[in-house]
Amino acid sequence: MGDKAHAHPGAAGGAPTAGHPSVVRNVVLVGPSGSGKTTLVEALALTAGAVNRAGRVEDGATVSDYDEIEQRRRRSVQLSLVPVAWDGCKINLLDTPGYADFVGELRAGLRAADAALFVVSAAQEAESVAATTRAVWEECALVGMPRAIVVTHLDTARTSFDDMIRICAENFGGEDPDAVLPLYLPVLGPEGADGHAPLTGLTGLLSRRILDHSSGERTELPPAPDQDEPLRAARDRLIEGIIAESEDESLMDRYLGGEDIDVTTLIGDLERAVARGSFHPVLTAAPAAEGARQGIGTVELLELITRGFPTPLERTPPVVTTPSGKPRPAPVCDPDGPLVAEVVKTSSDPYVGRVSLVRVFSGTLRPDDSVHLCGHGLDATGHAPRPCHEAEIRVGALTSPFGRRQNALDRCVAGDLACVARLGEAETGDTLSPAGDPVLIEPWSTPDPLLPLAVRAHGKADEDKLSQGLARLVAEDPTLRLEQNPDTGQVVLWCLGEAHQEVALERLRNRYGVQVDAEPHRVPLRETFAGPAAGRGRHVKQSGGHGQFAICEIEVEPLPPGSGIEFVDKVVGGAVPRQFIPSVEKGVRAQAAKGLAAGHPLVDVRVTLVDGKAHSVDSSDAAFQTAGALALREAASESRIRLLEPVCEVSVLVPDDYVGPVMSDLSGRRGRVVGTEQSAGGRTLVRAEVPEIEVGRYAVDLRSLSHGTGRFDRAYARHEAMPPQIADRVRAEQANGSPGA
């Protein structure tokens, strides 16, 4: 095999293999939902010979969208890997969901890739470059990841390639729009009555040849005379853009002096500029016509990937430390080096069990290797967000995924990707390293899930399976967060959006066989006394056998927020024997934890025991606990009880155009804006304090308000008194059996 990649002969969908990082290309496809990423992957797989017939998203028949949820929804909800072979290289195509709720899958794809294809749809026009797509572009720019742009759906009625080039330059060009230029111009057939002009081929700007597909086969033709002028103008601009990125400083002077620069030189400079991430070519692609073996633009796209995109050898390696957080040398992309690999995705198969998609950064991973598994170590602040887990494990079978099929591999070299079955308790983000020399890869950033979903088991049979199913979900998806709320008793799954919630529930029911019911999320409220009060607790029973006798009198007064429960003993003369005073306190605190008026924990009061009575025979610890609780309940019945609600510190980052609507919306949520700060990229950070009960669905509402351009963070600040009219409404809802807050 040497250092070449090859597809298994005669088998569409066979597993291409790579013997060296130099023949691997890892490419992630990024773009909004509906832009055509999955269709493009299918077209590339057909051109490369990995499939015999391209499937359709509408039919649920594509290689990428093989999950039952994806087939039902007709859209991607998870990262999928489709490896193909082209020109002696193995290309790992990473198809990602375009919907914002599944950005965690996109992050995993970016981690595994060395270059990105941004797919934009001409049919979506200005909406083709969504805010999330622009944000990903900026992130790729920060780390210098090479990027190219693919325009799809140009064969849709009333679309304009010139408009798409302008939109791409405005959104992706930044300060240098000449860094975003087309390599090919589309060739359109006659326009029909509905305004539809079919895409029949491409004109190469450097080669000045038409790549015609009108016959169903790709043939080269000379350009028509009426194309000379637009072709010359676009070609001159492209050449100037390439020369501006050339390392040969004399090239521009020679070009401006009238010299005809050799096409081979231009292509070499173009490929180097693309690999450096300083030039971003725009290409056009369309799926193959019925019966054709190649889509329009797919050959050109595969050539760009193999010749212009970098190998894993050129990637900046991730930061690694010891499991305790001490720095370690960066891994080198060398198949003979020490193993450093990362689990970029975890999924479950009903027959195989847990399957881990692994990116190898250094060394070579082989079946039956003994490795050290480590994950969730210290973060940048020195805290562990999850308990660090470590284990010495044996690697199971290595496979290359292709839709539902897993093709066996004998090894996975540095720079390549592979799936590993039954990799212990591996979770997404875990590191594999040598058994005697463990390291931990710095985790990639994921958004904080801020939309709560409270769930409960549907029946008794589901209770035992619920915790296991939820644990597996969280292990697979780092953008899910599981919480067992001690105040409300609810099991809460924090998600990124409504679609994220729906998919999580579907997976629990269909993949893990757990029938669950969603219920309204309850905000943890508190109670406190509005003013001083007094109460008398009398627990006297003499009905046969050993009696019970305990009487205590208390005074209650409110304390400042955050004071908790303070118990004071002011009994004189031994009215309550010393040994029973702790019993009174225990009863008071137990009743405070249960709540008084609305069943929420009581806080921020001082309870003073002032008097009481005891019996020499019938008094007991249990009797005085009961009396203490009765005294607190009587004091509450004679006083006004306030409801306290949690208040969050909310930070909202939005483009300047949306600052006014966001501040108005926060005010409508009883929020107090405490300040604004200018941020980079024409955005503003709005800081506010908002009651938590008002921001339960803010993750969804902000996305709608800002057209997907805003994001926010929240943190608990304190509990504050709820306005009386809202408190009365909450009490009424609870009295009627509604969960309310």
C-alpha positions in Angstrom: 0.0 0.0 0.0 2.9 2.4 0.6 1.9 5.9 1.4 -1.0 6.0 -1.1 -4.8 5.9 -0.5 -6.9 3.7 -2.5 -10.5 2.5 -2.7 -11.2 -1.2 -2.5 -11.7 -2.3 -6.1 -15.1 -3.1 -7.4 -17.1 -2.1 -4.3 -18.9 1.2 -4.1 -18.8 2.5 -0.6 -15.6 0.5 0.1 -13.2 2.0 2.7 -10.3 4.0 1.3 -7.2 3.7 3.4 -4.2 5.9 4.0 -0.7 4.9 4.9 0.7 8.4 5.6 -0.7 11.8 6.6 0.5 13.3 3.3 -2.3 11.6 1.4 -5.1 12.5 3.9 -7.5 15.5 3.5 -10.0 16.2 6.3 -12.7 18.6 5.1 -15.7 19.8 7.0 -18.8 21.1 5.2 -20.3 24.2 6.9 -23.5 26.0 5.9 -27.1 26.8 6.9 -29.8 24.3 6.8 -31.1 23.7 3.3 -27.9 24.9 1.6 -27.2 21.5 0.1 -24.3 20.1 2.1 -25.6 16.6 2.3 -26.5 16.6 -1.4 -23.0 17.9 -2.3 -21.4 15.1 -0.2 -23.5 12.6 -2.1 -22.5 14.1 -5.5 -18.8 14.0 -4.5 -19.1 10.4 -3.4 -20.7 9.5 -6.8 -17.9 11.3 -8.8 -15.3 9.6 -6.7 -16.9 6.2 -7.3 -17.8 5.6 -3.7 -21.4 5.1 -4.6 -23.0 3.9 -7.8 -26.1 6.1 -7.5 -26.6 9.4 -5.7 -29.3 9.3 -3.0 -31.7 12.1 -2.4 -32.3 13.9 0.9 -36.1 14.0 0.2 -36.1 10.2 0.0 -34.0 9.7 3.1 -31.5 7.7 0.9 -28.2 9.6 1.3 -25.1 8.2 2.8 -24.7 11.0 5.3 -28.3 11.0 6.7 -28.6 7.4 7.7 -30.1 7.9 11.2 -33.8 7.3 11.6 -34.4 10.7 13.0 -32.6 12.3 10.1 -34.6 10.3 7.6 -37.9 11.3 9.3 -37.0 15.0 9.5 -35.3 15.2 6.1 -32.4 17.1 7.5 -29.1 16.4 9.3 -28.9 16.4 13.1 -25.5 14.8 13.6 -22.0 14.8 12.3 -21.3 12.1 9.7 -18.1 11.0 8.0 -18.0 10.0 4.3 -14.5 8.9 3.2 -13.7 8.9 -0.6 -10.6 8.3 -2.7 -9.5 10.7 -5.4 -6.2 11.2 -7.2 -4.2 9.0 -4.7 -5.7 10.8 -1.7 -8.1 9.8 1.0 -10.7 12.6 1.5 -12.6 12.5 4.8 -15.8 14.5 4.1 -17.4 15.6 7.3 -21.1 16.6 6.8 -22.5 18.8 9.6 -26.0 19.9 10.5 -26.9 23.4 9.4 -29.4 24.1 12.1 -28.2 26.2 15.1 -29.5 23.7 17.7 -26.9 21.2 16.6 -23.8 23.5 16.6 -22.1 20.9 18.9 -21.9 18.5 16.0 -20.5 21.3 13.9 -17.8 22.0 16.5 -16.8 18.4 16.5 -16.5 18.5 12.7 -14.3 21.6 12.9 -12.1 19.8 15.5 -11.6 16.8 13.2 -11.0 18.8 10.0 -8.0 20.7 8.5 -10.0 22.7 6.0 -13.6 23.9 5.5 -16.0 24.1 2.6 -18.7 26.8 3.2 -21.8 25.8 1.3 -24.2 28.7 0.3 -27.4 28.4 -1.6 -28.3 30.8 -4.4 -31.9 29.9 -3.8 -31.7 31.4 -0.3 -30.1 34.6 -1.6 -29.1 36.9 1.3 -30.2 34.3 3.9 -27.7 31.9 2.4 -25.0 33.2 4.7 -26.6 32.9 8.1 -25.3 34.6 11.2 -24.0 31.2 12.6 -22.2 30.6 9.3 -20.4 34.0 9.5 -19.5 33.3 13.1 -17.9 30.0 12.1 -16.0 31.7 9.3 -14.6 34.2 11.8 -13.5 31.4 14.1 -11.8 29.6 11.2 -10.0 32.9 10.3 -8.7 33.2 13.9 -6.9 29.9 13.6 -6.0 30.2 10.0 -8.1 27.3 8.7 -8.2 27.2 4.9 -11.6 27.8 3.5 -13.4 27.6 0.1 -16.9 28.5 -0.8 -19.3 26.4 -2.9 -22.4 28.0 -4.4 -25.3 25.5 -4.9 -28.8 25.7 -6.4 -27.8 28.0 -9.2 -30.2 26.1 -11.4 -33.1 27.4 -9.3 -35.4 30.0 -10.9 -34.5 33.7 -10.5 -31.0 33.1 -9.1 -27.9 35.2 -9.9 -24.3 34.1 -9.7 -23.1 37.7 -9.7 -25.3 38.4 -6.7 -23.9 35.4 -4.8 -20.3 36.5 -5.5 -21.2 39.9 -4.0 -22.9 38.4 -1.0 -19.9 36.0 -0.4 -17.4 38.9 -0.7 -19.4 41.1 1.7 -19.8 38.4 4.3 -16.5 36.5 3.9 -14.1 38.9 2.4 -13.7 41.2 5.4 -11.2 43.9 4.7 -10.0 42.2 1.5 -13.0 41.3 -0.8 -10.5 40.3 -3.6 -9.6 37.3 -1.4 -13.0 35.8 -2.3 -13.2 35.3 -6.0 -14.7 32.6 -8.4 -12.5 30.1 -10.2 -15.3 29.2 -12.6 -18.2 30.9 -14.2 -21.5 29.0 -14.6 -22.9 28.2 -18.0 -26.7 28.3 -18.1 -29.0 26.8 -20.7 -32.0 28.5 -22.2 -34.4 30.1 -19.7 -37.9 28.6 -19.5 -41.2 30.3 -19.0 -40.9 29.9 -15.2 -37.6 31.8 -15.2 -35.7 28.5 -14.7 -32.3 28.3 -16.6 -30.6 24.9 -16.2 -26.9 24.8 -15.2 -25.2 23.0 -18.1 -21.5 23.5 -17.3 -18.7 25.8 -16.1 -16.1 28.0 -17.7 -12.7 27.8 -16.1 -11.2 31.3 -15.7 -7.6 30.1 -15.8 -7.9 27.4 -18.5 -10.4 29.5 -20.6 -12.3 26.2 -21.4 -15.9 25.3 -21.0 -16.5 22.1 -19.0 -19.8 21.1 -20.6 -22.3 18.6 -19.0 -25.2 19.1 -21.4 -24.8 15.7 -22.9 -24.6 13.9 -19.6 -20.8 13.6 -19.8 -18.1 16.1 -18.9 -16.5 17.4 -22.1 -14.2 20.4 -22.7 -15.2 23.0 -25.3 -13.9 26.4 -26.2 -15.9 29.4 -24.9 -18.5 31.1 -27.1 -17.5 34.5 -28.7 -20.2 36.3 -26.6 -18.4 35.1 -23.4 -15.1 36.7 -24.2 -15.7 40.0 -22.4 -17.2 38.7 -19.1 -14.6 35.9 -19.1 -11.7 38.4 -19.6 -12.9 40.8 -16.9 -13.4 37.9 -14.3 -10.1 36.3 -15.3 -8.1 39.5 -14.9 -9.5 40.1 -11.4 -8.8 36.5 -10.4 -5.2 36.7 -11.7 -4.6 39.9 -9.8 -6.1 38.3 -6.7 -3.8 35.3 -7.0 -0.7 37.4 -7.7 -1.4 39.6 -4.7 -1.1 36.4 -2.5 2.0 35.2 -4.4 5.3 34.8 -2.5 7.1 36.0 -5.7 7.1 39.7 -5.3 8.2 40.3 -8.9 5.1 38.6 -10.3 2.9 41.6 -10.0 5.3 43.9 -11.7 5.7 41.4 -14.6 1.9 41.1 -14.9 1.3 44.9 -14.9 4.1 45.2 -17.4 2.0 43.1 -19.8 3.6 39.7 -19.4 1.3 36.7 -19.8 1.9 34.7 -16.6 2.1 31.0 -17.1 -1.1 29.2 -16.0 1.0 26.6 -14.1 2.6 29.3 -12.1 -0.8 30.8 -11.3 -2.2 27.5 -10.2 0.8 26.8 -8.0 0.4 30.2 -6.3 -3.4 29.7 -6.0 -2.9 26.3 -4.3 -0.4 27.8 -1.8 -2.6 30.8 -1.0 -5.6 28.5 -0.4 -3.5 26.2 1.9 -2.3 29.2 3.9 -5.9 30.3 4.4 -5.3 33.7 2.7 -7.3 33.2 -0.5 -10.8 31.7 -0.6 -12.0 30.5 -4.0 -15.6 30.3 -4.9 -16.8 27.3 -6.9 -20.2 26.1 -8.2 -21.6 22.6 -7.9 -24.8 20.8 -8.8 -25.7 17.1 -8.4 -25.5 14.8 -11.4 -28.4 14.5 -13.7 -30.3 11.2 -13.8 -28.0 8.5 -15.2 -24.9 10.7 -15.2 -21.8 9.7 -13.3 -20.6 13.1 -12.4 -22.2 16.2 -11.0 -21.3 19.7 -12.3 -18.3 21.1 -10.6 -17.6 18.0 -8.5 -14.4 17.1 -10.3 -13.1 20.6 -9.9 -14.0 20.6 -6.2 -12.2 17.3 -5.6 -9.2 18.6 -7.4 -9.2 21.7 -5.2 -9.4 19.5 -2.1 -6.6 17.2 -3.1 -4.2 19.9 -4.5 -5.2 23.1 -2.6 -6.3 22.0 0.9 -3.5 21.2 3.4 -2.5 17.8 4.7 -2.7 17.0 8.4 1.1 17.6 8.5 0.4 21.3 8.0 -2.1 21.6 10.8 -1.3 23.4 14.1 -1.4 20.6 16.7 -3.8 20.9 19.7 -2.5 21.9 23.1 -1.9 18.9 25.4 -1.2 18.6 29.1 -0.9 15.8 31.7 -4.2 14.7 33.3 -3.3 17.0 36.2 -2.9 20.0 34.0 0.9 20.3 33.5 2.0 21.4 30.0 3.3 18.8 27.6 5.1 19.2 24.2 2.7 19.5 21.3 2.1 16.3 19.4 3.8 15.8 16.0 1.8 14.4 13.1 4.0 11.4 12.7 2.7 7.8 12.3 5.7 6.5 14.2 5.3 9.0 17.1 3.6 8.4 20.5 -0.2 8.0 20.2 -2.3 11.1 20.7 -5.9 10.8 19.6 -9.2 12.3 20.5 -12.8 11.1 20.5 -14.6 13.8 18.4 -18.0 12.0 18.4 -19.8 9.3 20.4 -22.8 7.4 19.2 -24.7 4.3 20.1 -25.5 1.3 17.8 -28.2 -1.1 18.9 -26.0 -4.1 18.0 -22.5 -2.9 18.5 -23.0 -0.6 21.5 -21.0 2.6 21.9 -19.1 3.7 18.8 -16.4 6.4 19.0 -15.2 8.5 16.1 -11.5 9.2 16.7 -9.1 11.7 15.1 -5.5 10.6 15.4 -3.1 13.5 15.8 0.1 11.5 16.4 1.1 7.9 16.2 -0.9 5.0 14.8 -3.9 3.4 16.3 -4.3 -0.3 15.8 -6.8 -2.9 17.0 -6.0 -4.6 20.3 -3.7 -1.7 21.4 -3.6 -1.0 25.1 -4.2 2.7 25.6 -4.9 5.2 28.3 -8.3 6.9 28.2 -8.6 10.2 29.9 -11.2 12.9 29.9 -12.8 16.0 31.5 -9.7 17.2 33.3 -9.0 20.7 34.6 -10.3 23.6 32.6 -8.5 27.0 32.1 -9.7 28.1 35.6 -8.3 25.1 37.3 -11.7 23.5 38.0 -13.1 20.3 36.7 -16.5 20.8 35.1 -17.0 17.0 35.3 -15.1 14.4 37.3 -11.9 13.4 35.5 -12.1 9.8 34.5 -9.1 7.6 33.5 -8.8 4.0 32.5 -6.4 1.6 30.8 -8.4 0.0 28.0 -7.8 -2.2 25.0 -8.8 -0.9 21.6 -11.4 -3.0 19.8 -12.0 -3.3 16.1 -11.2 -0.2 13.9 -13.7 0.6 11.1 -14.2 3.3 8.5 -17.9 4.4 8.5 -19.9 4.7 5.3 -23.5 5.4 6.2 -24.8 2.5 8.2 -21.9 0.2 7.1 -18.7 0.0 9.0 -15.7 -1.2 6.9 -12.8 -2.9 8.7 -9.5 -1.2 9.0 -6.2 -2.6 10.2 -4.8 0.7 11.4 -5.4 4.5 11.5 -2.4 6.7 11.0 -1.7 10.2 12.3 -4.0 12.7 10.6 -6.7 10.1 9.7 -10.1 9.3 11.2 -11.6 6.0 12.3 -14.4 4.5 14.4 -13.7 2.4 17.4 -16.3 0.1 18.9 -16.7 -0.5 22.7 -14.0 1.9 23.7 -14.7 1.5 27.4 -16.7 4.4 28.8 -15.2 6.9 26.3 -17.1 10.2 25.9 -16.9 12.9 23.3 -13.7 15.0 24.0 -11.7 12.2 25.7 -8.1 11.6 24.8 -6.3 8.3 23.9 -2.6 8.2 24.7 0.1 5.6 25.5 -0.7 3.4 28.5 2.4 4.5 30.4 2.5 8.1 29.4 -1.0 9.7 29.5 -1.8 13.1 28.1 -5.0 15.2 27.8 -6.0 17.3 24.8 -7.3 20.7 25.6 -11.1 20.6 25.0 -12.7 22.6 22.2 -15.3 25.2 23.1 -19.0 24.4 23.0 -22.0 26.7 23.7 -23.6 26.5 27.1 -27.1 24.9 26.8 -29.6 27.3 28.2 -33.0 25.9 27.3 -34.3 23.6 30.1 -36.3 20.4 29.4 -37.7 18.7 32.5 -38.4 15.0 32.0 -39.9 12.2 34.0 -40.2 8.5 33.4 -43.6 7.6 31.8 -44.1 4.5 33.9 -42.5 2.3 36.6 -40.7 0.2 34.0 -39.0 3.3 32.6 -37.6 4.7 35.9 -34.6 2.3 36.1 -33.7 2.9 32.4 -34.1 6.7 32.5 -30.9 7.6 34.4 -28.8 5.2 32.1 -30.4 6.7 29.0 -29.8 10.3 30.1 -26.2 9.5 31.0 -25.6 8.0 27.5 -27.1 11.1 25.8 -24.9 13.5 27.8 -21.8 11.3 27.0 -22.6 11.5 23.3 -23.4 15.2 23.1 -21.3 17.7 25.1 -23.9 20.4 24.4 -26.4 18.6 26.6 -26.2 19.2 30.4 -28.0 17.0 32.9 -29.2 18.4 36.2 -31.0 16.9 39.2 -32.5 20.0 40.8 -32.4 19.5 44.6 -35.0 22.2 45.2 -37.7 21.2 42.7 -36.8 17.5 42.5 -36.9 17.7 38.7 -34.6 15.9 36.3 -33.6 18.7 33.8 -31.9 18.3 30.5 -30.5 21.6 29.3 -30.5 21.9 25.5 -29.6 24.5 22.9 -33.0 24.8 21.3 -36.4 23.3 20.7 -35.2 21.0 17.9 -32.3 19.9 20.2 -35.0 19.0 22.8 -37.1 17.0 20.3 -34.1 15.0 19.1 -33.0 14.2 22.6 -36.5 12.9 23.5 -36.7 10.9 20.3 -33.4 9.3 21.0 -34.4 8.4 24.6 -37.6 6.7 23.3 -36.3 5.0 20.1 -32.6 4.3 20.7 -32.7 3.5 24.5 -36.3 2.4 24.8 -37.2 4.8 27.6 -40.6 6.3 27.5 -40.4 9.8 29.0 -42.8 12.7 29.5 -41.8 16.3 29.3 -43.1 18.6 32.0 -42.9 22.3 32.6 -39.7 23.4 34.1 -40.0 24.8 37.6 -37.9 27.6 38.9 -36.6 27.1 42.5 -38.4 29.7 44.6 -37.9 30.5 48.2 -40.1 31.9 51.0 -39.4 34.3 53.8 -41.3 36.3 56.5 -42.3 39.8 55.5 -42.2 41.0 59.2 -41.9 39.8 62.8 -44.2 37.0 64.0 -44.6 34.6 66.9 -45.9 31.1 67.2 -46.7 28.5 69.8 -46.2 24.8 69.1 -48.1 22.4 71.4 -47.7 18.6 70.9 -49.5 16.8 73.7 -50.9 13.3 73.4 -52.0 11.1 76.3 -54.0 8.3 74.6 -52.8 5.1 76.2 -49.2 3.9 76.5 -46.3 6.3 76.5 -47.5 9.9 76.1 -46.0 12.8 74.2 -45.6 16.2 75.7 -43.8 19.2 74.2 -44.7 22.9 74.1 -42.4 25.7 72.7 -42.9 29.3 71.9 -40.8 31.1 69.2 -40.4 34.5 67.7 -39.5 34.9 64.0 -38.0 38.0 62.4 -36.7 38.5 58.8 -33.0 38.8 58.0 -31.1 40.3 55.1 -30.9 38.2 51.9 -28.4 35.4 52.0 -28.6 34.9 55.8 -30.2 31.5 55.7 -31.9 30.2 58.9 -30.5 31.4 62.2 -31.7 29.7 65.5 -31.3 31.5 68.8 -31.9 30.0 72.3 -33.3 32.5 74.9 -35.0 30.1 77.2 -34.6 31.0 80.9 -35.3 29.0 84.0 -35.1 25.6 82.3 -38.6 25.8 80.8 -37.3 23.7 78.0 -34.6 21.3 79.2 -31.2 21.7 77.6 -31.3 18.3 75.9 -34.5 19.2 74.0 -33.4 22.6 72.6 -31.5 21.0 69.7 -34.7 19.0 69.0 -36.7 22.2 68.6 -34.1 23.6 66.2 -34.1 20.4 64.2 -37.9 20.6 63.9 -37.8 24.2 62.9 -35.2 23.6 60.2 -37.0 20.5 58.9 -40.2 22.6 58.5 -38.3 25.4 56.9 -36.9 23.1 54.3 -40.4 21.8 53.5 -41.7 25.4 53.2 -44.8 27.0 54.6 -47.3 28.9 52.5 -46.5 27.5 49.0 -44.1 24.6 49.8 -40.9 26.4 49.0 -37.9 26.4 51.3 -37.9 29.1 54.0 -34.8 31.3 54.1 -33.4 34.5 55.7 -35.1 34.4 59.1 -34.0 34.3 62.7 -36.0 31.9 64.9 -35.7 32.6 68.6 -36.9 30.0 71.2 -38.2 32.1 74.1 -40.3 29.7 76.3 -41.9 26.3 76.6 -42.9 23.4 78.8 -41.8 19.8 79.3 -43.0 16.7 81.1 -40.6 14.6 83.2 -41.9 11.4 81.6 -43.7 12.1 78.3 -41.3 14.7 76.8 -38.9 13.4 74.1 -36.7 14.4 71.2 -39.5 13.5 68.7 -42.1 15.5 70.6 -40.1 18.7 70.6 -39.2 18.3 66.9 -42.9 18.2 66.2 -43.6 21.1 68.5 -40.9 23.2 66.8 -42.4 22.6 63.4 -45.9 23.4 64.7 -44.7 26.7 66.2 -43.1 27.8 62.9 -46.3 26.9 61.0 -48.4 28.9 63.4 -46.1 31.9 63.1 -46.5 31.8 59.3 -50.3 31.7 59.6 -50.1 35.0 61.5 -47.7 36.7 59.2 -47.4 37.6 55.5 -45.1 35.2 53.6 -43.1 36.6 50.7 -42.1 34.5 47.7 -38.4 35.0 46.6 -37.4 34.3 43.0 -33.9 33.7 41.6 -32.5 36.6 39.6 -29.9 36.0 36.8 -27.1 38.1 35.5 -27.7 38.0 31.8 -25.1 39.1 29.2 -26.5 39.4 25.6 -24.1 39.9 22.7 -25.9 41.2 19.5 -25.1 43.3 16.5 -25.6 47.0 17.1 -28.8 47.0 15.0 -30.6 44.8 17.5 -29.5 46.6 20.8 -32.8 48.6 21.0 -35.1 45.6 20.5 -33.1 43.5 22.9 -33.1 46.1 25.7 -36.8 46.7 25.2 -37.5 43.0 25.4 -35.4 42.6 28.6 -37.4 45.4 30.2 -40.6 43.6 29.3 -39.2 40.6 31.2 -38.9 42.7 34.4 -35.2 43.0 33.6 -32.9 45.9 34.7 -30.2 46.8 32.2 -27.1 47.6 34.2 -24.8 48.5 31.3 -23.6 48.1 27.7 -20.2 47.6 26.2 -19.0 47.9 22.6 -17.6 44.7 21.2 -15.6 43.7 18.1 -17.3 43.3 14.8 -20.0 45.9 15.2 -21.6 44.2 18.2 -22.7 45.3 21.7 -22.7 43.4 24.9 -25.9 44.2 27.0 -25.7 43.3 30.7 -28.9 43.0 32.7 -30.4 41.4 35.7 -33.6 39.4 34.9 -35.8 37.1 37.0 -35.1 33.5 36.1 -38.8 32.8 35.6 -38.7 35.3 32.7 -35.8 33.8 30.8 -36.8 30.1 30.6 -37.3 30.3 26.8 -34.9 33.2 26.2 -32.6 30.9 24.1 -35.5 30.5 21.6 -36.8 34.1 21.8 -33.5 35.8 21.4 -32.8 33.7 18.2 -36.1 35.0 16.8 -35.6 38.5 17.9 -32.1 38.9 16.5 -32.6 36.6 13.4 -30.1 34.2 14.8 -27.3 36.7 15.3 -27.5 37.0 19.1 -26.2 34.8 21.9 -26.3 35.1 25.7 -24.9 33.8 28.9 -26.6 33.7 32.3 -25.5 33.2 35.9 -27.3 33.0 39.2 -27.0 36.3 41.1 -29.4 36.1 44.1 -33.0 35.6 45.2 -35.3 38.7 45.4 -38.8 39.3 46.5 -41.3 38.5 43.8 -43.9 41.3 43.0 -47.1 40.6 45.0 -49.3 40.3 41.9 -47.0 37.7 40.3 -46.6 35.9 43.6 -50.4 35.6 43.9 -50.6 34.2 40.4 -47.9 31.6 41.1 -49.7 30.5 44.3 -53.0 30.3 42.4 -51.4 28.1 39.7 -50.0 25.8 42.3 -53.3 25.6 44.2 -54.9 24.5 40.9 -52.4 21.8 40.4 -50.3 23.6 37.7 -46.6 23.5 38.2 -46.3 27.3 37.9 -42.9 28.5 38.6 
